[in-house]
Amino acid sequence: MHARHQAVLPDWLALYYQRPIEITHGEGRHVWDAEGKRYLDFFGGILTTMTAHALPEVSRAVAEQASRIIHSSTLYLNRPMVELAERIARLSGIPDARVFFTTSGTEANDTALLLASTHRRSNQVLAMRNSYHGRSFSAVGVTGNRGWSPTSLSPLHTLYVHGAVRGRGPFAALSDAEFTAACVADLEDVLGQVHGGVAALIAEPIQGVGGFTSPPDGLYARFREVLDRHGILWISDEVQTGWGRTGEHFWGWQAHAAAGPPDILTFAKGIGNGMSIGGVVARAEIMNCLDANSISTFGGSPVTMAAGLANLTHLLENDLQGNARRVGGLLIERLRAATAGLDAVREVRGRGLMIGVELVRPGGERAAPELASAVLEAAREDGLLIGKGGGHDTSVLRIAPPLSLTVAEAEEGAAILEAALTKAVAGARPDERRNAL
């Protein structure tokens, strides 16, 4: 299968593991590969299997809708789409909200940028350093992570500001209050150099691909004060932080609640529990600013909307946000205790079931991408799937299980990861291993 993959798919389509695995089925928090091996899934298809694999409510909703009609496009009234839009509009916190459905987070962010630039009559956009917003031409143009930005060409003029990475960079040594003040000053300075208006700031409340980094609570509230003075819109990219994954909040922007809701909110991944759903929420005046015809062939598909409705109902009725807060808190503390004696671990950070473990080489600052890859391999061998990311050569282990994770499964996964870290450090080259333990 790997050879067939290489023969017909692009070289840049990355695969995990030296011997890539084919996942054939799943149940709950576990998946199985083509050889019949079972894994505890701590990555959920990149934070997408939000509730559980093969969740009966979602599977049933998909089958029932597919037996009636699979597709009609947005040219016709679509009851599941309207019902899901109504629920998301209420949950978003955005007044007089309108919802447009897409098929991915990339497409959602692309739409948000179109809305903002049209509404503000400007192609200038603020974005955060170390950010990731998708793989379309415009989304790459506002991505501040070199490893995921293959071209400098863009239809947008992007200005990058500090603030999303608390533990690195020129302001890392400052207190939270000083850090926030320095980032606000940087934002003011950038805007002072701009000719003409700026359309929007697009920001992930917690950076996903960037390694689950985040600013101090309230930073975006302070940013919002500056943005409002200039009439600049705030786009909150909730593709990875939405739906209660952080435990403390339903949306990531709520950690900066003094700012109120964003002008535009984008979502995807977890709402479909594996079905292709993305979307944009915005105030009516912003959403309705387009003066040309537009439809979506596949956005708002009856089948994906049925899945989203069933998944959202299950999430809310079973308080999976609360479970993410409780079990995620236990998992973070367990991982911090397990890695306290490893100098190779620079930091364990995160909220709820969105946890990053940053790895470094001896000396405490240089990224250790080889070590991160070795940990992934060792964890897989012992039956645990995790991800990796980070703006410093992909040296952050990314942990994001389904939100229904149990305490026993959290303990099991932490034990496997602790053993994988120890094994990977022991197997490193002498110059990499020195002082790592």
Secondary structure as UniProt FT lines:
FT   HELIX           2..8
FT   TURN            11..12
FT   STRAND          23..28
FT   STRAND          30..33
FT   TURN            34..35
FT   STRAND          38..41
FT   HELIX           44..47
FT   HELIX           56..66
FT   TURN            67..68
FT   TURN            74..75
FT   HELIX           79..92
FT   TURN            95..96
FT   STRAND          97..102
FT   HELIX           105..120
FT   STRAND          124..128
FT   TURN            129..130
FT   HELIX           137..140
FT   TURN            141..142
FT   HELIX           146..148
FT   STRAND          157..161
FT   TURN            170..173
FT   HELIX           176..192
FT   STRAND          200..203
FT   TURN            208..211
FT   TURN            217..218
FT   HELIX           219..230
FT   STRAND          233..237
FT   TURN            239..246
FT   HELIX           252..259
FT   STRAND          264..267
FT   HELIX           269..272
FT   TURN            273..274
FT   STRAND          278..283
FT   HELIX           284..287
FT   TURN            288..289
FT   TURN            299..300
FT   HELIX           302..317
FT   TURN            318..319
FT   HELIX           320..338
FT   TURN            339..341
FT   TURN            343..344
FT   STRAND          345..351
FT   TURN            352..353
FT   STRAND          354..360
FT   TURN            362..363
FT   HELIX           369..381
FT   TURN            382..383
FT   STRAND          384..385
FT   STRAND          387..389
FT   TURN            391..393
FT   STRAND          396..399
FT   TURN            403..404
FT   HELIX           407..426
FT   HELIX           430..433
FT   TURN            434..436
//
